[in-house]
Amino acid sequence: MTKQFLYDDLEILYEDRDLLAVNKPEGLASIHDNAGESLDLQTILSEHYKTKILVVHRLDKEVSGIILFAKNEKTHKLLNKQFADRTVKKSYTAIVHGIIEKENGEIRFPIRELGSGRMGVDSKKGKPSKTFYSIAEKLFPYTLVELNPTTGRRHQLRVHLYAVGHSIVGDKRYGDNELQDKFPRLMLHAKSICFVKPDRKELLIEAPVPESFLKFLKEIKSSVHGKEK
């Protein structure tokens, strides 16, 4: 359903008395981070509901897709524990540069903060990080992939794909800036999340892929099919 918010067309995917799931648009910060942003999702929601909406996890500003918020401290604590225990199941879809040959696998490079908001692989000082991937479609010179992180390091998916030589399309932080500037957005979308609600029932929520992502996907598919004729 779509409600009227300060930010146009903000889509609420799920809502009950304890929590909210929102389909965050790319270009909108998850929380206020003192970076001079005029709007952020947490503030928009808090002002709309006239109460402080609590952050459970975050998505990078450039990433679209599903993000959870808690409406009370009890739910906040419950969801935080699930994230800490790594029982929350998250699925992302991404378009990356190059053709990934192996149909599925895992990336296990340790990650640490390098400074200036940038993360990187460090086998000695990095924290254990794991991302499972599977190929959805090979679209030369790109690959459409499904990603399932089992840890939640900052920029984990972006760093892991960059580290294996397949940076996410449109990623100006972990890729060639001159090349990445040619793309309309970071092609990374948080597609689904599965967790346990306060009533102990498991809930799976899915976020539709936005038109900005689909448009580019259609363009490259059209280009690939055109070359095949």
C-alpha positions as CSV (number, residue, x, y, z in Angstrom):
1,M,0.0,0.0,0.0
2,T,1.1,3.6,-0.6
3,K,0.6,6.3,2.0
4,Q,1.1,10.1,1.8
5,F,4.5,11.0,3.2
6,L,6.9,13.8,2.9
7,Y,8.7,11.7,0.4
8,D,6.7,10.9,-2.7
9,D,5.4,7.3,-3.3
10,L,7.0,5.8,-0.2
11,E,5.7,2.2,-0.2
12,I,4.8,0.4,3.1
13,L,5.2,-3.3,2.5
14,Y,4.1,-4.4,5.9
15,E,2.8,-2.8,9.0
16,D,1.4,-3.9,12.4
17,R,1.4,-2.4,15.9
18,D,5.1,-3.5,16.4
19,L,7.0,-2.9,13.2
20,L,7.2,-1.4,9.7
21,A,8.7,-2.8,6.5
22,V,9.4,-0.1,3.8
23,N,10.5,-0.4,0.2
24,K,13.2,2.2,0.4
25,P,13.9,4.1,-2.9
26,E,17.5,4.5,-4.0
27,G,18.9,8.0,-3.2
28,L,17.2,8.2,0.2
29,A,19.3,7.8,3.4
30,S,18.1,5.2,5.9
31,I,18.9,7.4,8.9
32,H,20.2,10.9,9.7
33,D,24.0,10.8,9.5
34,N,25.1,14.4,9.7
35,A,26.1,14.4,6.1
36,G,23.9,17.3,5.2
37,E,21.0,15.2,4.0
38,S,17.7,17.1,4.0
39,L,15.6,13.9,4.4
40,D,16.1,10.4,5.7
41,L,13.7,7.5,6.0
42,Q,13.7,7.3,9.8
43,T,12.9,11.0,10.2
44,I,10.2,10.8,7.6
45,L,8.5,7.8,9.3
46,S,8.9,9.3,12.8
47,E,7.3,12.6,11.7
48,H,4.5,10.7,10.0
49,Y,3.6,8.5,12.9
50,K,4.4,11.2,15.5
51,T,6.6,8.9,17.5
52,K,10.2,7.8,17.3
53,I,10.6,4.9,14.8
54,L,13.5,2.8,15.8
55,V,16.3,1.6,13.4
56,V,16.8,-2.2,13.2
57,H,19.2,-2.3,10.3
58,R,20.3,-0.1,7.4
59,L,20.6,0.1,3.7
60,D,23.1,2.2,1.9
61,K,21.6,5.4,0.5
62,E,22.3,4.1,-3.0
63,V,20.5,0.8,-2.4
64,S,16.8,0.3,-2.9
65,G,14.6,-2.3,-1.2
66,I,13.2,-3.7,2.0
67,I,14.2,-2.2,5.3
68,L,12.7,-2.9,8.8
69,F,11.9,-0.4,11.6
70,A,10.5,-1.1,15.1
71,K,7.7,0.9,16.7
72,N,8.6,0.0,20.3
73,E,11.6,-1.0,22.4
74,K,10.5,-4.6,22.9
75,T,10.3,-5.2,19.2
76,H,13.5,-3.3,18.6
77,K,15.3,-5.6,21.0
78,L,13.8,-8.7,19.6
79,L,14.7,-7.9,16.0
80,N,18.2,-6.7,16.9
81,K,18.8,-10.1,18.6
82,Q,17.8,-11.9,15.4
83,F,20.2,-9.8,13.4
84,A,23.0,-10.4,15.9
85,D,22.3,-14.1,16.0
86,R,22.2,-14.2,12.1
87,T,18.8,-15.8,12.0
88,V,17.4,-13.2,9.7
89,K,17.4,-14.3,6.0
90,K,18.1,-11.6,3.5
91,S,18.1,-11.8,-0.3
92,Y,19.4,-9.2,-2.7
93,T,19.5,-8.9,-6.5
94,A,22.3,-7.2,-8.3
95,I,23.8,-6.6,-11.7
96,V,27.6,-6.9,-11.8
97,H,30.3,-6.2,-14.3
98,G,31.6,-9.2,-16.2
99,I,30.5,-12.8,-16.5
100,I,30.6,-14.9,-13.3
101,E,31.4,-18.4,-14.6
102,K,30.6,-20.5,-11.6
103,E,26.8,-20.9,-11.2
104,N,26.8,-20.5,-7.4
105,G,29.3,-20.3,-4.6
106,E,30.3,-18.2,-1.6
107,I,32.6,-15.3,-0.9
108,R,34.3,-15.3,2.5
109,F,36.8,-12.4,2.6
110,P,37.1,-10.7,6.0
111,I,36.2,-7.0,6.0
112,R,37.3,-4.0,8.0
113,E,36.8,-0.3,7.9
114,L,39.6,1.5,6.0
115,G,38.6,5.1,6.7
116,S,36.5,7.8,5.0
117,G,33.5,5.5,5.0
118,R,35.3,2.9,2.9
119,M,35.5,-0.8,3.7
120,G,37.9,-3.3,2.4
121,V,39.2,-6.9,2.6
122,D,41.8,-7.5,5.2
123,S,42.8,-11.2,6.0
124,K,44.5,-10.2,9.3
125,K,42.3,-7.5,10.8
126,G,39.0,-8.0,9.0
127,K,35.9,-9.4,10.6
128,P,34.6,-12.7,9.2
129,S,32.1,-12.1,6.4
130,K,30.2,-14.5,4.2
131,T,28.1,-14.0,1.1
132,F,26.4,-16.7,-0.9
133,Y,25.6,-16.0,-4.6
134,S,23.8,-17.7,-7.4
135,I,23.7,-16.7,-11.1
136,A,20.2,-15.7,-12.3
137,E,21.2,-14.8,-15.8
138,K,24.4,-14.1,-17.8
139,L,23.9,-11.0,-20.0
140,F,27.3,-10.2,-21.6
141,P,29.1,-8.1,-20.4
142,Y,27.0,-8.3,-17.2
143,T,25.7,-10.9,-14.8
144,L,22.4,-10.8,-12.9
145,V,23.0,-12.4,-9.5
146,E,21.1,-13.3,-6.4
147,L,23.0,-12.6,-3.1
148,N,22.4,-13.9,0.4
149,P,24.7,-12.5,3.1
150,T,24.9,-14.4,6.3
151,T,26.8,-11.6,8.0
152,G,26.0,-7.9,8.0
153,R,29.2,-5.9,7.6
154,R,28.9,-2.4,6.2
155,H,29.1,-2.4,2.4
156,Q,29.6,-6.2,2.5
157,L,28.0,-7.1,-0.8
158,R,29.7,-4.2,-2.6
159,V,33.1,-5.1,-1.1
160,H,32.8,-8.8,-1.8
161,L,31.8,-8.4,-5.4
162,Y,34.5,-5.8,-6.0
163,A,37.1,-8.1,-4.4
164,V,36.3,-11.0,-6.8
165,G,36.6,-8.7,-9.8
166,H,32.8,-8.2,-10.4
167,S,31.9,-4.8,-9.0
168,I,28.3,-3.9,-8.9
169,V,27.1,-1.8,-11.8
170,G,26.9,1.9,-10.8
171,D,29.1,1.5,-7.7
172,K,31.2,4.7,-7.6
173,R,32.8,3.8,-4.3
174,Y,34.0,0.3,-5.2
175,G,34.7,0.5,-8.9
176,D,36.1,2.7,-11.7
177,N,34.5,6.1,-11.3
178,E,34.8,7.0,-14.9
179,L,33.0,3.8,-15.9
180,Q,30.5,3.8,-13.1
181,D,29.4,7.4,-13.8
182,K,27.7,6.1,-17.0
183,F,25.0,4.2,-15.1
184,P,21.8,5.7,-13.6
185,R,22.1,4.1,-10.1
186,L,23.8,1.4,-8.0
187,M,22.2,-1.8,-9.4
188,L,21.6,-3.4,-6.0
189,H,18.2,-4.1,-4.5
190,A,17.2,-5.7,-1.2
191,K,14.6,-8.1,-2.5
192,S,13.3,-10.0,0.5
193,I,13.7,-10.6,4.3
194,C,12.5,-13.3,6.5
195,F,12.4,-13.1,10.3
196,V,10.3,-13.9,13.4
197,K,7.7,-11.4,14.6
198,P,7.0,-10.7,18.3
199,D,4.1,-13.2,18.1
200,R,6.7,-15.9,17.2
201,K,5.3,-16.3,13.7
202,E,7.8,-16.3,10.8
203,L,7.3,-13.6,8.2
204,L,8.6,-13.3,4.7
205,I,8.4,-9.9,3.1
206,E,9.3,-9.1,-0.5
207,A,10.0,-5.8,-2.1
208,P,9.2,-5.2,-5.8
209,V,12.2,-4.2,-7.9
210,P,11.9,-0.5,-8.9
211,E,11.5,0.7,-12.4
212,S,15.0,2.4,-12.3
213,F,16.5,-1.1,-11.9
214,L,14.1,-2.9,-14.4
215,K,14.7,-0.3,-17.1
216,F,18.4,-0.9,-17.2
217,L,17.9,-4.7,-17.0
218,K,15.5,-4.5,-20.0
219,E,18.0,-2.4,-21.9
220,I,20.9,-4.9,-21.5
221,K,18.6,-7.8,-22.2
222,S,17.4,-6.1,-25.4
223,S,21.1,-5.5,-26.4
224,V,22.0,-9.1,-25.8
225,H,19.1,-10.5,-27.7
226,G,19.7,-8.0,-30.5
227,K,23.3,-9.4,-30.9
228,E,22.0,-12.9,-31.0
229,K,19.8,-12.3,-34.1
